[in-house]
Amino acid sequence: MLVLAALIGGMIGCGGSASQPVPVATPTPVTHDVANAFVPAADLLNLVGKTMHFTSGNGCHTDIAISNPPAGLVAGRGGVNVVFSYTKDRPDCYWNIGIAGAELQFVLHRNDDGESYRSIASLMKFPNGCPFSICDGRPNSVNVTFDVEDNDPSIPEGYQIVPPSLKGAQHIVFDTFVTSYGDYSITFDNIIPVGSPAGDKTGEFWRTDYRIEWLDQGDFHGWAAVSEQWEDRCGHEKWYWANGLLIRVESPNDGIDHVCTALDKSTTMILSSVS
């Protein structure tokens, strides 16, 4: 030990110099100026007949098949309607994380702006039942449909899902309410009672926030249109749209029957392919 120390000391003393640490440059944070950003609206009609395949961080898979609904009115509405049909391979996948075999046909209706969409009906299947009040305590297969009623013109429509074209720092917010009616069946027919009043502030709270955000995800690095949604007291999801596709869905929180559940980030699902 002493000999080694002497040798090292001699090397430094004989014209040598002790090695100095090489300074490391501090990385400059990359900033993205949203001022000139533009994300065109997704044309859902171009997606009809295709299936978007998603993989979650926990390894499970969700498919969303896009189709036209049956001909005629859907939940009492004409115009342009498109159906997103969700299936999954494990209980811990979206949609309805934690419920085995849960399936959803999510009816999206194009708004008067010709670009954005809101949901007007949800057709749900729970082949193994579910712990929620909508399953009415039934232990076996439960089918249920909910139609969303149009709101009174004094408040915005709820269940806004797919954003219109967005540019720059544009920020569109819908703070409103949702009134819906249910039936224990799977149907595209109108189940809203004849003569029922328009939806008002007595309905369930709903908020949608549309904006543009930069997203780094796998091979994708660019601007995405965000649809962030809050439902009732607890439901919270964040959808990212880019290149005409839904490319990411985060579910920070879930809530049914006023019971809030914080969800692990591993439930975030990311688009892996389109067929």
N, C-alpha and C positions, 0 to 999 in steps of 0.2 A: 504494500500500500504506500509506504513512504518512498520507495524507489520510483514507483509510478508517478507519484506526485512530483518528485524531483525532476523526472524526465519531462513531464508536461510543463513544469515551470521553466525548465531550461529552453524548451522550444519557443515558448513565448518570449523569453528574455533574449534570444539570439536572433533578433530581427524578425521573428514570426509575429503573427498577430492572432488574437483570439477571434474565432468566427463570430460574426454578428448576425442576429436574426434578420431575415429579409423582410422588409416592410410589406404588409399585405394591404392592398387597396380595399377600401370599404366599398362594396357594390352600390352603385347608384340605383335607387328604386326606379323601376320602370313605371312610368305614368302614361295613361291613355286619355287623351282629350276627347270627351264625349261630344263636344260641340258640333263636330262634323259627322258624327255617327248616324247611320241610317239602317234600320232593320225592316224590310218589307213584311207585310202580313203573310201568314201562311195561308195558302189556298187549299182548304181542306178537300175541295172537290178533286183536286189533283192526287189526293191520297187514297181516294176510294178504290178498293180492291187490293190495297197494300197492307202489310202488317209491320209494325214497328216492334223490334225485339229489344228488350232492356235487360241489363244485368245489374244487380244491386251489389253493394260492397260486401254483403254477407254471403254472396255466391248464388242467390236464388234468381229466378228469371220470371219476367212478366212480359206478356205479349199484348199488344193493342192492335186489333184488326179494325180497319176502317171500312165502313159500308154505307150504302144508302138504306134508309128505313123502308118499310112497305109503302106502296103507293098511297097517295091520299094524305089527309091531315094527320099530323103526329101531335099527340097531346093537345089537339084542337088547333094547331097552327099549320098553315101552309108555308110557302116560301122555301128556302133552302135549309134542309135538315140533314145532318150527318151523324152516324152512330159510331162511337168508339167502344169496342167490345174488349173488356179486360179478362184475361185468364192468367193463372200463375201456377208454378210447379211446387210451391211450398207454402205453408201457412204464414211464414215470416216475410212474405213478399207483399208489395203493394199490388192490388188494391185491398183495403181492409186488412191491414197488417195484423197478424195473429189469428185470423179466422181461416181455418182450413177450407179450401175449395171455393172461397167466395168469388163470385163472378159479377161483373157489372156491364150493362149496356147503357152508355152515357150518351144521351141525345143532345147534340149541339145545334142550336138554331142561329142562322146568320142574322145579325142585327141590320138595322136600316142603313148603317154606314157602308154596307156591302163588303166589309172586311172582317170585323170582329164577330165573335160567337159567344153566346151564353147557353147555359144548360137549361132545358125545359122539361127534362124527364130523366129519371134513373130507374132502370129495370134491374133488380138485384136478385141473385140466387145464392142461397146459403144451404148447400146440400147436407151439411152436418149441423144445421141450426146455428144460432149465434147467441151470445150472452146479453144482447141488447133488447130494449123494450119492443123494437120493431119485429122481433121474432116471437113476441107474445108468449114466451116460455115454452115454445114448441121444441122438443128435443131433436126432431128429425128435419127433413128438408123443408125449407121455407122459401117461397117466392113472393116478392113484394115489389110494387111499382109506386113511385112517387112522381107526380106531376107538379111543376112549379107554376103558380098562377102569375099572370102579368100584374105588375104593380100599378097603383094609381099614378097618373102622370105627374103628381106632385113630388114623387120620389123616384130615384133611378131604379132600373131593373136590377135584380140581384143575379147571382150565379154567373157573373161575367168571367169567362175562362180564357178565351183566345184573343190576344190583343190585335188591334189594327196596326197598320204601319206606324212605326215610331221613329222620331229623329231627334238628335241632340239630347238636350236635357229635358225633353218633354216628359211630363209626369201626369198620368191620368188616374184619378182615384174615385172609386164608387163606395161611398159609405151609405149603406141602405139596409133593407130587410127582405126576407124571403118568406112567402106563405106557400105551403105545399099540401097536397092531399094524397093519401095512400090507399092502396088496394092490394089484397093478398092474391095477386096474379101477376103474370108477365104480359103486359099489353102496351101497344102503341096508341091505343084509343084514348080519348079524352076522359079522364076520371074526375076532372074538376066539376063540382056540382053546378048544375044550371042555376043561374041567378046569384051565384056567390059573389060577394063584393070583391072589388079589386084588392090586391095586396096592399097592406099599409104598415105603419110602424109597430103594430102589434105582433108582426111576424118575427122570425128568427134573425138575429143580427148577421149581416154579411158585409165584407169589405174586400174589394179587389184593388190592387195597386199595380198599374202598368208603368214600366220604365225600361231603360236600356242599361245593361251592365256588361263589363268586360268579363269574359269567361275563358279560363285556361283549363281544358279538359281533354286529356289524351292528345290526339293530333289536332284538336280544335283549339284555336287561339283567336278569339275575335269577339265582336259585339253580339249580344243576344238580347232578345226581347223577353223581359221578365213579366210573368203574371203571378203575383203573390196574393194569396187568398186566405182570408180568415173567416171561419164559420162558427156561429154561436159563441160559446165561451172559450173553446179550446182548439177547435180544428184550425190547422195552419199548414199550408203547403206553398211551395215555391216552384213554379214551372219555368223552364227556359226554352225559348223557341229560336231557331236559327236555320237558315237555308230551307225554309218551308217545312221544318220538322220539329217535333217535340224532342229535345235532346237530353233533358235532365229534369227529374222531379225530386225535390227534397221534401221531407215530411218532418219538420222539427217537432211538431206536437200533434196529438190526435185527441179527439174527444167525442164520446157518445154518451147520451143521457147525463150530460153535465159532469162527466167524470173525465178529468184531464190526464193524459199520459204522455210524458216526454219520450220521444223515440230516439233510438241510437242512430248516429250518422250512417251506420252501415246499411240502413234501409234506403238511403238515397239510391235511386235507380238511374242508370246512364244508358243512353241509346247505344246499342252495339251493332245493329244491322237493320236493314229494311228489305223485306222480300215481297 
